[in-house]
Amino acid sequence: MKKILPRLSFWQLWNMNFGFLGIQYSFGLQQTAINPIYMLLGANPDELPLLNLAGPMTGLLVQPLIGALSDKTWHPRLGRRKPYFLIGAILCSLALFAFPYSSTIWMAAGLLWILDAGNNTAMEPYRAFVADVLPAHEQRRGFLIQSFFTGFGITLANLCLYLFQKSEWLGQKSENGLPYWVYVAFFVGGITSITTILWAMYKTKEVPPSDEELKILIDTKRNLLAPIIDIFSAIKGMPSVLWKLALMYLFQWYALFIYWQFAALSVALTIYKIPLGTKMNAHPAFEQAVSFTGLLNAGYNIVTFIVALLLMRILSKFSAHKVHAVSLLFAAFGLLNFSVTQEQTTQIINIVGLGIAWASIMGVPFLMVVPELPKEKYGVYMGIINMMIVIPMIIQTLTFGWLYQNILQNNPSYAICFAACLFFIAATLSFFLFNKRATQH
């Protein structure tokens, strides 16, 4: 017998997704602060892609396994997905507290692996959680409130970085060469990560399995290979719409990873006139460039959480794949201008396009595919969708260093322009690949 899921109020959806705030605060720190920290610890720009391998690799390994495990989990008190929220939040908080004490590049890289493992453990079940708890016609609201918290969490992280850096005392450097604003921003992240997850767990109940489903869970044989077998079985029987999503994601996420790695360097070159061929991180204006990039990232995430709310209405009138295509075009045009703009005010306008795209990226593609997925495998398929996100990132970390040196002339602004071109391709694929049936919601 099919379960009838209750309609949740706005504030119930808000509380359910509140844990996403802490997860995304952490991702905001990664987007804006990690690469400058690597450079403050002595890394070269062409080494940044490889040093960022932690994110995509842990996503590739952790999220599908967590998804498969959570599909087969039921705890009488914690439920199906919540145990993984809690484990991930604890790992994330510990890594955030430890990160500012990094004394070498490789210590920072190792902590980033732990941080990403925690974030991925907490984030993967959240997608399935929304699909579990909400009826199909309500999932739009659930995923878009997640997009709101994505924008809000990353905005909060970037504003903290910007404001803390303005403090004269916090600008002083510790023994490892990192300024004290790094410590405060990461400590706030550690507290935010665990407290928001605990709030969401306290305020939201999961839908219990039926007696028949519970019996199947109890009778299921447990072994170490079972989740891996479930993943490969799900990939083998994957709906065609997911293969289309994978192709679009290849260009979309490769482009995003370029922006996150090279935005600060591009700003340093175009706005702060730090010349190429120098140790950009040693220039007196480099920290100002990092600070302004943090403000830009906060700006596009403010746009994100505003647009996420507007998308609820827009998606009731237009197909999801068309909305997503237009959103990606905003990012493409914005980043083309971003790569050449030399004025701060204009750069703030340029970043609006990325904010519009980010609102769509964090919610709309799920609406394009969830109706095609079997409910009993939501967890494992959400993990597989994350594989489609991280594989382009892995490809980027392994290939872009060569492209940056040999094709793009070690010029970070050329890198941003290249990312814009990839967004154009992703927008085209979104518009033409997804048929009407696959995008109905």
Summary of the structure (lengths in Angstrom):
residues: 441
radius of gyration: 21.0
end to end distance: 22.5
largest distance: 67.4
contacts: 1673
relative contact order: 0.16
helix: 78%
strand: 1%
